[in-house]
Amino acid sequence: MPKTKSQSSGNKSLPANQQKGKKVCTCCHEEKNMTDFYFSSSPMYSLDERIPVCKECCKTSVLAEDGRIDFDKFKDLLRNIDKPLYFDLLFSSEESVKKENSYLSDEEVSLHGMEILQKYFTLVAMRQDKSKSYSDAEKEGFIHQNSNRTKKEKDKILNRYSHLINQYSQNKVSSHKAQSVIQQTEKQIIWSEQDKQNKQYAIEVVGYDPFEEYPEEGRKFLFNQLSPYLEDDSNADDAYKLSQILQIIKNNYQIDICDKKMSQLDPLKDAESIKTLSDIKNKLVQSNDKIAKENEISVKNRSNKDAGKSTLTYLMRDLREKDFDKAEADYYDQLRGVGSQWATNMSIKAIKENGIFDENDKKEIYEMQLDMIAALNKEVDELKEKIRVLTLENDRLKAGVG
């Protein structure tokens, strides 16, 4: 609870991440800063909008001795502090830890319960779930109803947590709702060889999958839209221009969705819905026109169909499609290149200058950086040891040959 009444009334008018003062944890009984307690919009904690148990105790109280998460205790904790339980966010948290510690097996990742919990509480504090309660998540079947996850991800979530979803659901309706979200019927999306080549080529040029969170049908549309732009070296080599092209293509995808929705509506019965969709489409079109004009991206009325075919990008793509292996560029060398380093540095600089982080965000980012540094140092040490062993083996073989 707050130390004094005056502090409480002062904090009331401030956003939770700007609150000052102290608060005593009801678990460890230690006096800590207000920011060491999770924010809550629950009426139960409306006095200072903070739960009475500190962040550290929240996380340690649900961990087993080996560092794994005790899911029954985790469920009870979230219910008691009135925070939502979403297994798709738990999945994202585990995958994030796995990505940061790529040298660990799935079994070893599960031992990093503290890091997983830290990421989970960060995710549920985002705008989408910030005001949600445990009962809100329970009504949704403990999985977000609206999700752009791929079918592969949905299947992985169901396979990993279905037993917990069924166990924690108080009725069959919420359990069925959760499974229906994961196993919703999706029409079979067939990728032609050309579609696959466009996808692979785009990922190689961009350096990552820019449409990872989109459904399979949307990904096919997006990659095929992106491919022609990448034939021009000036687009592929300009990081900012490429980001604007990606935005245009994502807008095109939303326009396509609007067109499909409108085609299914009755002009007489659904006039209001059609008007809304039409307004959305017009704004997206205007946005695309503005982006294209400002960045010289527009290719309307372009008559020279051979333009770009003499560029290195097009030639490499052509050789790649002909299975000419030597046309492949060394990806490691690309990452070390001056252009790639410049793009990375500019991206980091933009985040630092334009990102808005509160005290909690900065603390969590700092903690995540320390964890990543420790993980990378460990990986470097292991690789150094492998090099040492291989060097000795190489010397031994040379001595044997001599």
Secondary structure, 3 states (H helix, E strand, C coil): CECCHHHHHHHHCCCHHHCCCEEECCCCCCEEEHHHEEECCCHHHCCCCEEEEEHHHHHHCCECCCCCECHHHHHHHHHHCCCCCCHHHHHHHHHHHHHHCCCCCHHHHCCCHHHHHHHHHHHHCCCCCCCCCHHHHHHCCCCCCCCCCCHHHHHHHHHHHHHHHHHHCCCHHHHHHHHHHHCCCCCCCCCCHHHHHHHHHHHHHHCCCCCCCCCHHHHHHHHHHHHHHHHCHHHHCCHHHHHHHHHHHHHHHHHHHHHHHHHCCCCCCCHHHHHHHHHHHHHHHHHHHHHHHHHCCCCCCCCCCCCCCCCHHHHHHHHHHCCCHHHCCCHHHHHHCHHHHHHHHHHHHHHHHHCCCCHHHHHHHHHHHHHHHHHHHHHHHHHHHHHHHHHHHHHHHHHHHC
